[in-house]
Structures are given as structure tokens and as C-alpha cells.
Amino acid sequence: MAPPRPHLCARSPRVDMVNRWIAAGFARGWLFVPDLSPDAVWAEGAKGFDLGDELRGRSEEDAADFRVRLEKLCFALTQEAQLNELGQVFAWGQLTRIVRQRHKLGRLWREQPALADTEIAPPIIVVGQMRAGTTRIHRYLAADPAHSATRFCDSWNPTPQSPDLRPAKSAAMLALAHWLNPWLDTIHPFGSTRTDEELGWLAAAFDHCAVEAQWHIPAFTAFSEARDPAPIYREFARILRTDAAHRGNAACPRVMKTPQFAEDLPTLVTTFPSARIVHAQRNSEDVLESAVSLVANQMAMQTDHADENAIRREWRRKIELREQRAADALADFSGKVAEVDFERLGRNWQDEMEAIYSSLNLKLTGDALTAMSREVAKGQKAAHRDHRRQLRALVNKRA
């Protein structure tokens, strides 16, 4: 069981210890001080690749969009985020990895261009706010043998490998994250090869969803919310088709979800016009408290200036934005949609899954229910159930 959180912006003493180590390394010249300028990030990430790998499989418009997003994010990180030493190291690692992945994928599509054009079955898209039960719905649907899903390790390492070392690499990453953050599994149930959201694929195109949940970067958030996300979802689709070809499951509908889908739903349904949609809903105030808990947990590790009230104000606005954009998109969507209520899902998951399958005109088999039951049992033992207890205690403490 995770230790109690004294407040939402609490962080482990290990984070402070590592910050001191890194600061000493910076001061004594033992460690490289990250240069978060776009030119430095690009130079590091592009090392060892052909110049043309940036463009392979992509239009000039998509390549330019990626560069602009990098510039805007680097500005926000250096001018707004107030990163501590660990935050600087994490930001450097994440940004250079994304640029490197961009080139790796381009090189792959240069060598095997057909991968990015693989025909896939219409996906099943789970749409909803973070903390609205979307992970449960996602994993129940993905447990169905007739469907396919994305592994955590493949989301954050999208270029196929042989031999495939991505599970081991992601397991090591999660082990470090757990060591630094004892509340990680109470926030979200992770596993290197478990079904997980495609957050890494959006991050691979410099979407803002992953970074705004860990850094205070209002300028980049505002820029991203106002900008057309079509280039991001074209890259997302290329990665999805590549992953489906590599894993040999292109004929099985991919069950996908990230909270960002609600914000970008108009573009998403244009990218996948034959998709089926599962729309998860929960009381907005409950969503807000849980979302603030998640964001505060991530942000507090990388800055010494995390502000719970500022986080709450921003995520109240964010939730309202996503709700409105999703509602507008669903009003214009002519495909199949299943509506799911958080409370009903908690009371009787099987009835709710039966309703989803009926609304989407899918066949719910005995094998699917058996697999879902195993996923339910796994979830009932997971550490994230402790999050509700801790969050309730913190809310009562504030009252």
C-alpha cells in the first residue's frame, strides 16, 4: 500500500535527494546542464539519422507543424515551467526522445513504406475525461479476443524492434518511476505490456496532452488548443497502421483511448470516419478532484512551485473545454455511439458492457465475458483503488 499523501502536491523525499544530486553534478561539471532550446534538442535527437528521415512518410506541412510545436514547447519550458533539476533532466530526455523517435519512424517508413498505409479495421474509440472510468472501459473492451489494443511499451516506443526489447525498456522506466513516486500506481494502473492508452503516440507528434499534465506551460497549452491537430492525428494514424502491421492484428478493431480524444474529437472522427465511439461520463466535480490529484502528483516532482489552486483552476477550465468540444463533435457524428455512466459501470459492469455492445452493434461472446471477468478481478486488486480513499481523506481534510 502506498504511504499517505499529506497533500496533493506532496512528493517523495527521494525526489528531493535526486534533485540535490543533480544540482551538485551541475555545479561541479559532472553532469551536462540540459539546453532546452529547440536547436539543441533537435541536434541531439537527430544524431545518427539521415536528413531525409524527418520527412519520410510525411508531408512538408506535417514536418513544419512538428518543428513549430517543438519551438513553442521549448519556449514555455524555459519561460514558464520553473523546472527544478529533475524537471530539467526529464524535459531534456523526453524532448530528445521524441525527436529521435520521429527520425526512427521516418527511417522505418523509408525502408518499408507500405507499413504506414496498412489497411485496418474501423477502431473503437473510448472518449471521456481523465478519471471518468475510461481505463476500465478500455481494458474491458480490449480483453475481448475479437479486438486488439496497444501495449504500454508500444505506446511510448512506437518503432517496432526485432528482437523486441520494448517491454524490458518500459519495465525499467516504470521501475524508476515507482522508485521516485510511491503514489504512481494509485493514480493509474501501469504495466509494461498491459493494455494502455495511446498517449505516447500523441506525444510523438508533440501534442500537448502529456506535457500539460506534468509542467506548467500555459503558453504552449493555449497555442495547442487553438491550433489544428490534423497533423498530429495523421502521424497517429501512421503509427497505428504500422503497429497493426507489425503485430499482425490489423483485421481486429483497435480499442483506443486517451483523455485528449475528447478535446480533438472533431479531427479524430475525420481521421477515422468509420470508428465506433464509446462516450464515458462522470460527475464533473468528481472528475476535477481526481484530475487535480493526478496532475499535482506529476507536477510536484519537476518543479518547486506546484500550486494546487492554480492546477484546480486550469483543470476546471480544461474539463469544460473538453466537454464542450466532445459534445459538439458527437452532435455532428452519424456513426455508432455508446453512452456509459461511471456510476452504472461501477454498480454492474456486465450490464453496462452488454449495453455498449448493443449500441455499437457488436457481438458479445462468452469468451469475451470470461476475459473481461479476469480484467475486472485484476482491477479489484490494483493499487489505484487506494487513490479514492486517499483523495477522500484529503478532501475531508480541506473541508
NUPA-110430 format. One record per residue (C-alpha): residue number from 1; residue in three letters; x, y, z. Coordinates in steps of 0.2 Angstrom, whole numbers. Each point is the difference from the previous one (the first is absolute). Layout:
N
NUM ALA X Y Z
...
% end
This chain:
399
1 MET 0 0 0
2 ALA 6 17 -4
3 PRO 4 12 14
4 PRO -12 14 4
5 ARG 1 16 -10
6 PRO 0 15 12
7 HIS -6 11 -14
8 LEU -2 -1 -18
9 CYS 16 8 -5
10 ALA 10 -11 12
11 ARG 15 -9 -8
12 SER 12 -14 6
13 PRO 15 5 10
14 ARG 9 -10 -14
15 VAL -4 14 -12
16 ASP 8 13 11
17 MET 16 -12 2
18 VAL 1 -2 -19
19 ASN -2 19 -2
20 ARG 15 3 11
21 TRP 10 -13 -9
22 ILE -3 8 -17
23 ALA 3 18 7
24 ALA 17 -6 7
25 GLY 4 -8 -17
26 PHE -5 16 -9
27 ALA 10 11 11
28 ARG 16 -11 -1
29 GLY -1 -3 -18
30 TRP -3 -19 2
31 LEU -17 1 -9
32 PHE -5 9 -16
33 VAL -12 14 3
34 PRO -15 -3 -12
35 ASP -1 13 -13
36 LEU -19 1 -4
37 SER 1 11 -15
38 PRO -8 -8 -16
39 ASP 17 0 -9
40 ALA 9 -10 13
41 VAL -15 -12 3
42 TRP -1 -3 -19
43 ALA 19 -2 -2
44 GLU 1 -14 14
45 GLY -16 -9 -6
46 ALA 5 0 -18
47 LYS 17 -7 3
48 GLY 4 -15 -11
49 PHE -15 2 -12
50 ASP -1 6 -18
51 LEU -6 17 -3
52 GLY -14 -7 -11
53 ASP -7 -11 15
54 GLU -9 15 7
55 LEU -11 0 -16
56 ARG -2 -18 -4
57 GLY -19 -5 -1
58 ARG -5 18 5
59 SER -5 16 -10
60 GLU 10 16 2
61 GLU -15 7 9
62 ASP 1 -14 14
63 ALA 19 2 1
64 ALA -1 19 2
65 ASP -14 -2 13
66 PHE 11 -11 11
67 ARG 14 13 -1
68 VAL -11 14 6
69 ARG -7 -10 14
70 LEU 17 -4 6
71 GLU 5 18 0
72 LYS -16 5 9
73 LEU 3 -13 13
74 CYS 18 4 3
75 PHE -5 18 3
76 ALA -13 -4 13
77 LEU 12 -12 9
78 THR 13 13 1
79 GLN -11 15 4
80 GLU -15 -7 10
81 ALA 3 -17 7
82 GLN 12 4 14
83 LEU 8 -17 -1
84 ASN 11 -7 14
85 GLU 15 -10 -4
86 LEU -9 -16 -2
87 GLY -13 9 -11
88 GLN 14 6 -11
89 VAL 7 -17 -3
90 PHE -17 -8 -3
91 ALA -4 14 -12
92 TRP 16 -3 -10
93 GLY -2 -19 0
94 GLN -18 1 -6
95 LEU 2 13 -14
96 THR 16 -8 -7
97 ARG -9 -17 1
98 ILE -14 7 -10
99 VAL 11 7 -14
100 ARG 10 -16 0
101 GLN -16 -10 -2
102 ARG -6 12 -14
103 HIS 16 -5 -10
104 LYS -1 -18 4
105 LEU -18 -1 -6
106 GLY 5 10 -16
107 ARG 15 -12 -3
108 LEU -12 -15 2
109 TRP -13 7 -12
110 ARG 15 4 -13
111 GLU 4 -19 1
112 GLN -17 -7 1
113 PRO -12 13 -6
114 ALA -15 -11 -1
115 LEU -1 -2 19
116 ALA -7 18 2
117 ASP -14 -4 -13
118 THR -6 -17 8
119 GLU -18 -2 -1
120 ILE -8 -2 17
121 ALA -17 -4 7
122 PRO -11 15 6
123 PRO 6 4 18
124 ILE -10 1 16
125 ILE 4 16 8
126 VAL -3 3 18
127 VAL -3 19 3
128 GLY -2 8 17
129 GLN 9 11 14
130 MET 15 -7 9
131 ARG -7 -9 16
132 ALA -17 -4 -8
133 GLY 2 -19 -1
134 THR 8 0 -17
135 THR 14 -11 5
136 ARG -12 -13 6
137 ILE -11 1 -15
138 HIS 16 -1 -11
139 ARG 7 -15 8
140 TYR -17 -9 1
141 LEU -2 3 -19
142 ALA 18 -5 -4
143 ALA -2 -16 9
144 ASP -12 -6 -13
145 PRO 10 -12 -11
146 ALA -8 7 -15
147 HIS 8 17 3
148 SER 18 6 1
149 ALA 8 13 11
150 THR 16 10 3
151 ARG 13 -6 13
152 PHE 8 13 11
153 CYS 17 -3 -6
154 ASP -6 2 -19
155 SER -8 16 4
156 TRP 16 8 7
157 ASN 11 -9 -12
158 PRO -9 0 -16
159 THR 13 -6 -12
160 PRO -1 -19 -2
161 GLN 16 -10 5
162 SER 7 -17 -3
163 PRO 4 -7 13
164 ASP -13 10 9
165 LEU 8 8 15
166 ARG -14 12 3
167 PRO -8 -9 14
168 ALA 17 -1 10
169 LYS 4 18 -4
170 SER -18 6 6
171 ALA 1 -11 15
172 ALA 17 8 5
173 MET -8 17 -3
174 LEU -15 -4 11
175 ALA 11 -7 14
176 LEU 9 17 1
177 ALA -16 9 0
178 HIS -7 -11 14
179 TRP 16 3 10
180 LEU -2 19 -2
181 ASN -19 0 2
182 PRO -7 -12 13
183 TRP -18 6 -5
184 LEU 2 -4 -19
185 ASP -10 -16 0
186 THR -14 8 11
187 ILE -2 13 -14
188 HIS 0 -12 -15
189 PRO 2 -19 -1
190 PHE 16 -2 -11
191 GLY 8 -15 -7
192 SER 13 -1 -14
193 THR -10 -12 -11
194 ARG -17 4 7
195 THR -13 8 -11
196 ASP 2 19 1
197 GLU -5 16 -8
198 GLU 9 7 -15
199 LEU 6 15 9
200 GLY 18 -3 -6
201 TRP -6 0 -19
202 LEU -7 18 3
203 ALA 16 5 9
204 ALA 10 -6 -15
205 ALA -8 14 -10
206 PHE 2 13 14
207 ASP -18 0 5
208 HIS -2 10 16
209 CYS -10 -13 10
210 ALA 15 -9 8
211 VAL 10 15 4
212 GLU -14 11 7
213 ALA -3 -13 13
214 GLN 18 1 7
215 TRP 6 18 -3
216 HIS -8 17 2
217 ILE 1 6 -18
218 PRO -15 11 -4
219 ALA 7 8 -15
220 PHE 2 -17 -9
221 THR -17 -6 6
222 ALA -8 16 -7
223 PHE 9 -2 -16
224 SER -4 -18 -2
225 GLU -19 2 4
226 ALA -1 13 -13
227 ARG 10 -10 -13
228 ASP -7 -13 -13
229 PRO 5 -17 7
230 ALA -2 -8 -17
231 PRO 19 -3 -2
232 ILE 1 -8 17
233 TYR -14 -13 -5
234 ARG 7 -3 -17
235 GLU 16 -6 9
236 PHE -10 -9 13
237 ALA -9 -10 -14
238 ARG 17 -4 -8
239 ILE 6 -7 16
240 LEU -16 -10 3
241 ARG 1 -8 -17
242 THR 18 -4 2
243 ASP -3 -8 17
244 ALA -15 -10 -7
245 ALA 11 -6 -14
246 HIS 14 -5 12
247 ARG -11 -9 12
248 GLY -10 -8 -13
249 ASN -17 6 7
250 ALA -6 12 -13
251 ALA -16 -9 -3
252 CYS -5 2 18
253 PRO -8 16 5
254 ARG 13 10 11
255 VAL -7 6 16
256 MET 7 17 4
257 LYS -1 13 13
258 THR 8 16 7
259 PRO -8 14 9
260 GLN 6 12 -14
261 PHE -12 -9 -12
262 ALA -14 10 7
263 GLU 8 16 -4
264 ASP 5 -5 -18
265 LEU -16 -10 -4
266 PRO -4 10 -15
267 THR 17 -4 -8
268 LEU 0 -18 6
269 VAL -16 -5 -8
270 THR 6 8 -16
271 THR 16 -10 1
272 PHE -10 -16 4
273 PRO -18 3 -8
274 SER -5 -18 3
275 ALA 4 -1 18
276 ARG -12 -5 14
277 ILE 0 11 15
278 VAL -2 -4 18
279 HIS -4 16 10
280 ALA 4 -1 19
281 GLN -8 13 12
282 ARG 3 4 18
283 ASN -5 14 12
284 SER 11 15 -5
285 GLU 4 4 18
286 ASP 6 -18 3
287 VAL 10 0 -16
288 LEU 8 17 5
289 GLU 6 -6 17
290 SER 7 -16 -7
291 ALA 9 9 -14
292 VAL 7 13 11
293 SER 7 -14 11
294 LEU 9 -8 -16
295 VAL 7 16 -6
296 ALA 6 6 17
297 ASN 9 -16 2
298 GLN 9 1 -16
299 MET 4 19 1
300 ALA 6 0 17
301 MET 15 -11 -4
302 GLN 7 12 -14
303 THR -3 17 8
304 ASP 2 8 17
305 HIS -15 11 -4
306 ALA -15 -12 -2
307 ASP -16 10 5
308 GLU -15 -11 3
309 ASN -12 15 -2
310 ALA 7 4 -17
311 ILE 0 -18 -5
312 ARG -19 -1 5
313 ARG -4 16 -9
314 GLU 8 -6 -16
315 TRP -7 -17 0
316 ARG -18 6 3
317 ARG 2 11 -15
318 LYS 8 -15 -9
319 ILE -14 -12 4
320 GLU -13 13 -6
321 LEU 9 2 -16
322 ARG 1 -19 -3
323 GLU -18 -2 4
324 GLN -6 13 -12
325 ARG 11 -6 -14
326 ALA -5 -18 2
327 ALA -18 5 1
328 ASP 1 10 -16
329 ALA 9 -14 -9
330 LEU -13 -13 5
331 ALA -14 11 -5
332 ASP 7 -1 -18
333 PHE 5 -18 0
334 SER -11 -12 -9
335 GLY 9 -16 5
336 LYS -3 -12 14
337 VAL 2 7 18
338 ALA -2 -9 17
339 GLU -3 11 15
340 VAL 7 -6 17
341 ASP -3 6 17
342 PHE 14 -1 13
343 GLU -12 -5 14
344 ARG -9 -13 -10
345 LEU 16 -7 -5
346 GLY 5 -2 18
347 ARG -16 -8 5
348 ASN -1 -13 -13
349 TRP 14 -1 -13
350 GLN -8 -14 -10
351 ASP -16 9 -3
352 GLU 9 15 -6
353 MET 11 -10 -11
354 GLU -15 -9 -8
355 ALA -8 18 -3
356 ILE 16 6 -8
357 TYR 1 -15 -12
358 SER -19 2 -4
359 SER 2 18 -4
360 LEU 16 -3 -11
361 ASN -8 -15 -9
362 LEU 13 -12 6
363 LYS -1 -18 5
364 LEU 4 -3 19
365 THR 6 -18 1
366 GLY 3 -11 15
367 ASP 18 0 -3
368 ALA 0 19 1
369 LEU -10 0 16
370 THR 12 -13 8
371 ALA 15 11 -5
372 MET -8 16 6
373 SER -4 -9 17
374 ARG 19 -3 2
375 GLU 3 18 -4
376 VAL -13 5 13
377 ALA 9 -11 13
378 LYS 17 7 -4
379 GLY -7 17 3
380 GLN -8 -4 16
381 LYS 17 -4 7
382 ALA 9 15 -8
383 ALA 8 14 11
384 HIS -9 14 -9
385 ARG -16 -5 10
386 ASP 10 8 15
387 HIS 0 17 -9
388 ARG -19 2 4
389 ARG 3 -2 18
390 GLN 15 12 1
391 LEU -9 13 -11
392 ARG -15 -1 11
393 ALA 10 2 16
394 LEU 9 16 -8
395 VAL -17 7 -5
396 ASN -7 -2 17
397 LYS 16 7 7
398 ARG -2 16 -10
399 ALA -19 1 5
% end
